Amino acid sequence: MNNRIIVTFGIIIIVIIIALMMSDFFSDERNNSNTFEYNLDELGKTDDSIQYSETLIIQPGLKTIRGIAVDNDDHIYITGDGGVEIYTPDGEPYHNFETETNSSCIAVDNDKNIFLGIVDGIEVRNSTGNLTGKWDSFNEKTVITSIALQDTGVFISDAGNKIVYKYNYGGDLIQEIGEKDSIAGIQGFVIPSPYFDVAVGRDREIWAVNSGRHQLEAYSPDGRLISSWKKSSMRPEGFSGCCNPSHIAIMSDGAFVTSEKGIVRIKIHEPSGKYRCMVAESDQFEKGTKGLDLAVDSKDRIIVLDPVRNLIRLFELNENQNE
């Protein structure tokens, strides 16, 4: 008799447990969320206060925008499909011209010569947009993603061949930089996606993004590895995903402005690589945004190309942060 009661009681307990489990499983809350899903929107938020504000928006006439640059007068250059547009520092239209090719990146020298990265080469144009040179001595794997200008040469990143080329201003290939070399301590670039940025540092060094390693690497103009820093993390101080950061720009004090895809955000790191502050978080961009090209002008305003909203967005340090 006692055994029968115990068995019956056990069955009742099991039925109650199953009922509770089923009720929980089919509840509205469980239907509307996934406990095991990574919420990138939440990961893109930080407890830090945003130290920058958006102060200017430019709506380009180009239907597709891919690259930005600033010249020594802080004019803003935008390129993409079929042309180049130039704006004053205040965002007013200054000049524009059409191109027969679509370009992915842009750089401007001190004489206002414009360097455009096309699919597998470089176009050079004068300040009015007239074609003055074309460098097409690349190969079938080439994917030009970034151009950096320095007095010793033109540095071009090729995501297809995972290398940085150094050209002279006449269009002659001088050197390939970043190829794996264990003796020189060079690991080689890991570039899983077509985002591979280069920039010139305050001491004339060339910075290249080794995105697959979440690493930034500095090279001398003659190709020697000088230094590097990295940080893999979903938190603000690091980079996550297959390949970040996607773009960089360098401020007057040597700090790095970085943009990321996946967890979409823009932030600043000290010259040492230590995290400084957040510029813009995920909720300030459309979900899935990538290709946030960056530039910094002489006032350290951060200029962001937003390809999804088709806007150029300027961010400035809040006044109280200067105190």
Residue pairs with C-beta under 8 A, 6 or more apart in sequence:
24 30
40 262
40 263
40 264
40 282
41 282
41 283
41 287
43 234
43 263
43 282
44 263
44 264
44 265
44 281
44 282
44 283
45 281
45 282
45 283
46 236
46 278
46 281
48 236
48 277
48 278
50 278
50 279
50 280
50 281
51 277
51 278
51 279
51 317
51 318
51 321
52 277
52 278
52 279
52 280
52 302
52 315
52 316
52 317
52 318
53 315
53 316
53 318
54 280
54 284
54 313
54 314
54 315
55 301
55 314
55 315
55 316
56 90
56 91
56 313
56 314
57 91
57 311
57 312
57 313
57 314
58 76
58 78
58 87
58 91
58 311
58 312
58 313
58 314
59 310
59 311
60 78
60 80
60 85
60 310
60 311
60 312
61 85
61 96
62 78
62 79
62 80
62 81
62 82
62 83
62 85
62 310
63 80
63 81
63 82
63 310
64 80
64 81
64 102
64 307
64 310
65 78
65 79
65 80
65 305
65 307
65 310
65 312
66 79
66 80
66 81
66 102
66 103
66 104
66 105
66 291
66 293
66 305
66 307
67 78
67 79
67 80
67 103
67 104
67 105
67 106
67 117
67 293
67 305
68 76
68 77
68 78
68 79
68 106
68 293
68 294
68 295
68 303
68 305
68 312
69 76
69 77
69 106
69 107
69 108
69 295
70 76
70 77
70 108
70 295
70 296
70 297
70 303
71 77
71 108
71 110
71 112
72 110
72 298
73 89
74 89
74 297
74 298
74 299
75 86
75 87
75 88
75 89
75 94
76 86
76 87
76 88
76 89
76 91
76 295
76 297
76 303
76 312
77 84
77 85
77 86
77 106
77 108
77 114
78 84
78 85
78 86
78 87
78 106
78 305
78 312
79 85
79 103
79 105
79 106
79 116
80 102
80 103
81 102
82 98
82 99
82 102
83 96
83 97
83 98
83 99
84 96
84 97
84 99
84 103
84 106
84 114
84 116
84 125
84 129
85 93
85 95
85 96
86 93
86 94
86 95
86 96
87 93
87 94
87 312
88 94
89 297
91 312
91 314
95 127
95 128
95 129
97 125
97 128
97 129
98 129
99 116
99 123
99 125
99 129
101 116
101 118
101 119
101 123
102 118
102 119
103 116
103 117
103 118
103 123
104 117
104 118
104 119
104 144
104 145
105 116
105 117
105 144
105 145
105 146
105 147
105 293
106 114
106 115
106 116
106 117
106 147
107 114
107 115
107 147
107 148
107 149
107 154
108 114
108 115
108 149
109 115
109 149
111 127
112 126
112 127
113 124
113 125
113 126
113 127
113 132
114 124
114 125
114 126
114 127
114 129
115 122
115 123
115 124
115 147
115 149
115 154
116 122
116 123
116 124
116 125
117 144
117 145
117 146
117 147
117 156
118 144
119 142
119 143
119 144
120 136
120 138
120 139
120 140
120 142
120 143
120 144
121 134
121 135
121 136
121 137
121 138
121 142
121 144
122 133
122 134
122 135
122 136
122 144
122 147
122 154
122 156
122 167
122 171
123 131
123 133
123 134
124 131
124 132
124 133
124 134
124 135
124 171
125 131
125 132
126 132
133 171
135 167
135 171
137 171
137 173
138 144
138 158
139 161
141 158
141 160
141 161
142 158
142 160
142 161
143 158
143 159
143 160
143 194
144 156
144 157
144 158
144 159
145 157
145 158
145 159
145 194
145 195
145 196
145 197
146 156
146 157
146 196
146 197
146 198
146 199
147 154
147 155
147 156
147 157
147 198
148 154
148 155
148 198
148 199
148 200
148 206
149 155
149 200
150 200
150 204
150 206
150 221
151 204
152 166
152 204
152 221
153 166
153 167
153 168
153 169
153 174
153 221
154 166
154 167
154 168
154 169
155 164
155 165
155 166
155 167
155 177
155 198
155 200
155 206
156 164
156 165
156 166
156 167
156 198
157 163
157 164
157 165
157 196
157 197
157 198
157 208
158 164
158 165
158 196
159 191
159 193
159 194
159 195
159 196
160 194
162 178
162 188
162 189
162 190
162 191
162 196
163 176
163 177
163 178
163 179
163 189
164 176
164 177
164 178
164 189
164 198
164 206
164 208
164 219
165 173
165 175
165 176
165 177
166 173
166 174
166 175
166 176
166 177
166 221
166 223
167 173
167 174
168 174
175 222
175 223
176 223
177 206
177 208
177 219
177 223
178 186
178 188
178 189
178 208
178 217
178 219
178 223
179 186
179 188
180 186
180 187
180 188
181 188
184 224
184 225
185 225
186 225
187 210
187 213
189 196
189 208
189 210
189 212
190 210
190 211
190 212
190 213
190 243
191 210
191 211
191 212
191 243
192 211
192 212
192 242
192 243
193 211
193 242
193 243
195 209
195 211
195 243
195 246
195 247
195 261
195 290
195 291
196 208
196 209
196 211
197 208
197 209
197 245
197 246
197 247
197 248
198 206
198 207
198 208
198 209
199 206
199 207
199 248
199 249
199 250
200 206
200 207
200 250
201 207
201 218
201 250
201 254
202 250
202 252
202 253
202 254
203 254
204 221
205 218
205 219
205 220
205 221
205 226
206 218
206 219
206 220
206 221
207 216
207 217
207 218
207 219
207 248
207 250
207 256
208 216
208 217
208 219
209 215
209 216
209 217
209 245
209 246
209 247
209 248
210 216
210 217
210 228
210 230
211 243
211 244
211 245
211 246
212 242
212 243
213 230
214 230
214 231
214 232
214 238
214 239
214 240
214 244
215 228
215 229
215 230
216 228
216 229
216 230
216 245
216 248
216 256
216 273
217 225
217 227
217 228
218 225
218 226
218 227
218 228
219 225
219 226
220 226
229 272
229 273
230 239
230 273
231 237
231 238
231 239
231 273
231 275
232 238
232 239
232 240
233 239
233 240
234 240
234 263
236 265
236 267
236 275
236 278
237 274
237 275
238 275
239 245
239 258
239 260
240 260
240 262
240 263
241 260
241 261
241 262
241 263
242 262
244 258
244 260
244 261
244 262
245 258
245 259
245 260
246 259
246 260
246 261
246 290
246 291
246 292
247 258
247 259
247 291
247 292
247 293
247 294
248 256
248 257
248 258
248 259
248 294
249 256
249 257
249 294
249 295
249 296
249 302
250 256
250 257
250 296
251 257
251 268
251 296
251 300
252 296
252 298
252 300
253 271
254 271
255 268
255 269
255 270
255 271
255 276
256 268
256 269
256 270
256 271
256 273
257 266
257 267
257 268
257 279
257 294
257 296
257 302
258 266
258 267
258 268
258 269
258 294
259 265
259 266
259 292
259 293
259 294
259 304
260 266
260 292
261 289
261 290
261 291
261 292
262 290
263 282
264 282
264 285
264 287
264 288
264 289
264 290
264 292
265 278
265 279
265 280
265 281
265 282
266 278
266 279
266 280
266 292
266 294
266 302
266 304
266 315
267 275
267 276
267 277
267 278
267 279
268 275
268 276
268 277
268 278
268 279
269 275
269 276
270 276
279 302
279 315
280 304
280 315
285 292
285 306
285 308
285 309
286 308
286 309
288 308
289 306
289 307
289 308
290 307
291 305
291 307
292 304
292 305
292 306
292 307
293 304
293 305
294 302
294 303
294 304
294 305
295 302
295 303
296 302
296 303
297 303
299 316
300 317
301 314
301 315
301 316
302 314
302 315
302 316
303 312
303 313
303 314
304 312
304 313
304 314
304 315
305 312
306 312
306 313
